Structures are given as C-alpha cells and as structure tokens.
Amino acid sequence: MRNKILVFIAALVGVYYVINTAGNVQTSTLATIIVFLVTLGISFVRGVDALYIIIFAMLFSPEIGTSLSSGRIGSSDAGVITLRLEDILLVAVGCGWLLRTAYDKRQFGVVRTGVSTAIGAYIAACVVATMLGVIGGTVNLKTGIIHNLKFFEYFFLFFMILAHVRSKKIITRMLIAMMVVFFLAMIFGYTQIELTGTRRVTAPFDLNEPNTFGGYIVLLMCVIFGIVLADPRIRVRGPLILLLLFALPPLLFTLSRASYMAFIAGCLAFLAVSQQRIIVGAIIIGMLAVSLIGVIMLPAKVQKRITGTFRMESEYHVKIGSVDLDASASARIVSYQEAIRVWQKSPLLGLGVTGTHFIDSQYFRLLAETGLIGLSAFLFILWRLLSETWKVYKQCEDYFLKGAALGLFCGIIAMMAHAISANSFIIIRIAEPLWLMAGLILLIPKLDDAAETMTPVAI
C-alpha cells in the first residue's frame, strides 16, 4: 500500500511538471521527459521490468537532441558523442534503483563478482589519465568528463543487472528477450538488403554504422550458437538454428571486414573450447568451402568489398610488403602509426581520454589515450571476464544457461578480434548487450534455483 501511495504522489508530481513545461519545449523533448518518468516509476516499483525496457531499447532507440562534439584539442577529425534514448532510460533505471534503496533503507545490493576489481582499476586509470591530460592541455575538461561518463555507463548497466536480478528464471527470460530483439533487428536488416547497388545493412537509427551492426550480429550469433551446442532439447535447438541461418545474410551485407574477421575468430574459439568439435569443425569447413567458390555463392559487391582490401587503387594507399591496401585500410594503418607516436610522449598514462586524434581501434586508442596502465587495466577486465565466464560454463548444470556462458566466452573473443579495427567495447550497440549478458552470466553461480531472492553483497 505504501508503494502505491508513493508512486501515485510521484506520478502527480511528474504530470504537473509535464503540463507546466509542455508549452515551452519541443515535442521530442516532452516525449523524452515522459519516457524518463514512466521508466523511473517502473524501476522504483519493479526494477527488473525496467531492465526489459532497456533490452528492447538497445537496438531500437533513436538519437535524441543533437550530437555533442568530442572536443578533441588540436584535431580536425573531432568526432561526436551521440545521446540516445537508452542513455536516458539507463539513468532512469539507476535513479529508480537508488530511490528504492533509500526508501527501503538497505544496502545497494550489488553482487560481488571477479570482474568488479578490474573495472575499478580501469575507471581509475581513465580518470587519472584524463585529469593529467586536462592539466597538460591535451584534454578539454568538459568533453573529457562527458566521454568518460559515456563509456562508464556500460559498467553501470552491468552493476544494475547485479543489483536487480535474483532468479535464474529471470536470467533465462532476459536472454530470450535479447534473442527476440535480435530477430526483430534481423528483420530490419533484411529490409535494407539489395542484391544490386552499394547499400550496406545497418542497425535501426544507425544509417552510417554497418561495422557496429556486424559486431552486434556476431556477438549474438555466438551466444545463440553456444546454446545450440549445449542444449540438446529439440524445441530449443530447432528455432535457434533457424535464427542463426536467418542472421547470416544481414551479417554478409554489412560488408564489414572487421565483422567477418570477428565471425571467424568466434568460430575458431568454439573449435578450440567446445566439446562438440566435430560440429564446429564441419561449420568451419563449410565456410572455407563457400569462400573457395565465392564467385558462385556470393554477390559480386560482397566479393569486391572483401578483395578490395588488397587491390591497388589510384587513391592514397599504404603498401605492406608486396600487398597494397585500399584507402580505408590504409587510413587505419596511418592512424595506428600516429597513435604509436602519440603514445611515446606519455607511455604510462597517455594523453587522456579525447587527448589525441580519433583512432578506430580499441587497443591503439587506449594506448594513446590512457597509456600502458589504461590498456593493461582494460586487458585485465577482458581476462577476468573470460575467466569468470569460463568458470560458469564449466560449473553450470542448466543446459540453456551453460550454452549462453559458452557463447558469451566465444563472443568476447570474437569482439576482441573485432576491436582490432573498431572501438567495439565502447560502441553502444555492442557494449551494452555484452555487459548486460556478462552481468546475467556471472550471476548464475550466485543464485539459488529454489529461491527468488538472495542476500546481496555490497561492493
């Protein structure tokens, strides 16, 4: 009863605020305020239900307002920070969690995991590097803070999962919800496929980011494939195998070489660690066979995109040995070389987040912006995440969740390959699903099958 009264009072305050501001703001801003208040109320009353909203918003949330300049000092390729609806939703869920915690007079309830310490070390490295960059004049204070907060929100989502979810049934339902979203995203991808022309498949509201969509597809395909391998039930395997096959054309037509590379890395990871090596090996052999007869099997524009990396062109290019790279790959190589030169100015902590030019590689970017300390802290996160996920896979007895753990393990390896030529672990379409699933998987050994609640361990 107390909860209902409190929610009613909060709703009245929210309605009053909306009515009083409706005449002074744009329709989109007003809609955002309403969505924020609704999500805040749901999070306060039923925190887990609010997380489902975030799951569906991950792929289907538009940009709101205007993109903010990254503010890179002395750089012509400044780039932008895009504010999306899920950013607002995540803040609303967090505020609801904090309010409920204060109202119930309890601890925050975040379950301790083996990754928490590594995340703390990485955040500390980024903050210290950025502050030193501000002092040294390489980082604008405002933009440095905004970038860091934008990147740290994925960890915030991870901790939200650890604070809200208290049942393995909920974990299973959330993973199924993510697959439903994945299926809907694939349908959207099919609407963009053109057998003739040059259009590349992208995620909803991301018209210029096919590489991002490709990474997302590979990550979810790995998780789904892990479940297919581990769960012997036909009613589970059948639909998921169809979903995997359904996802192949959208992945192919992203024309993203980084995503192709990630897909291969994921398959090799499955081959190395899965107990079903014959099945995985057969799939890899099938992929090699398809590549050998690509002229027959693949559309001409896909072949041109892949082989174009190693074709001599009249525009600016880099030559490695006897191989000429195309303009896109050449630009990345030049950017990486510049990142090495920048890193040498401050080897330990770099020039700070946004302290140098835009670098389309997770590892080179971290090296230039946060130095060896920041890069080491990030690699430590990946190591702990892989280690903890592997433990869950080996110990879990539930077929579905065991497969999800295996899939996430191989998916992280795939994203590590993807991150060679993309900022995969700070791209919202990839990082949000990854950290949400990481929270779900790492919770599995902490939960009791017979209980819907558990005693939390405050961090």
Summary of the structure (lengths in Angstrom):
residues: 459
radius of gyration: 22.8
end to end distance: 30.9
largest distance: 75.1
contacts: 1552
relative contact order: 0.14
helix: 71%
strand: 2%
